[in-house]
Amino acid sequence: MDTEPEARQTTYRKLCRISLNNEDEHKIREGTQYCHPVGNDRFYRMIEERYDIKLGQKRKAAERTGLIRK
């Protein structure tokens, strides 16, 4: 956001004032739970190419690491 604490706090406060619709909130929550980026196909491809990874299916971190099983 910013390197200066005051500017970072101001930017963060502005960000938190934005009201999201239910669909966007769900997408962000799901992305967080599954450690998966939130965006469109173009954004996914960009991440895959840049970091030489394959995003694949969304699975919770605990499922991926074997802590829980589906």
N, C-alpha and C positions, 0 to 999 in steps of 0.2 A: 504494500500500500504506500508506505512512505518511510523514510529513514528517521525522520524527526518524530518523537513521541506525540507532540501536540497535533501535528498535521495528520498523523496516523489515526489518532483518536477522533478527530473531526471527520475524517473520511469514513471511519468505521461507523460513527453515529449516523451519518448520511445514509450509508448502506442499510443500516438497521431500520431506517424510517420507511424504506420501500415496502409496499404491501404486495405480497405474492398471492397469486390465485392458488386454489387448492391443488390443481394439477401440477404446477411448478413446485409447490411445497413437497408433494409426494415424490416427484422426480429427484429432488435434492436429497430427501430423506433416504430414498432407496439407493441412490448413488453412494451416499455416506455409509449405509449399512453393508453394501456389497463391495465397497472400495472400487467403485466403477465411476469413470468420469460422466458428467452430465453434459449432453450436447447432441448435435445431430451427426449423421453419418460422416459428413465432411470432417468434423472435429475428431471423430474416432479414428478415421484414416490418417489424419495429420499426426495424432499421438502415436499410432502404430508405426508410421514411417519414421518419425523423429527418434523414437526410443527403441526401434527394432523389436517390438513386442506384438503379440496378438491378444486383443482384449477378450475375445471369446464370451462365454456365458457368464451371467452374473451369478456369483455364489458368495454367500457370506464368508468372511475371513475364517470363522470357526469351522465352516464346512471344508474350506480349502486346506486347512492345516490339520484336519482330522480330529479336532476337538469335539465336534458333533457330526452326526451322520444324518442324512436325509432319510 
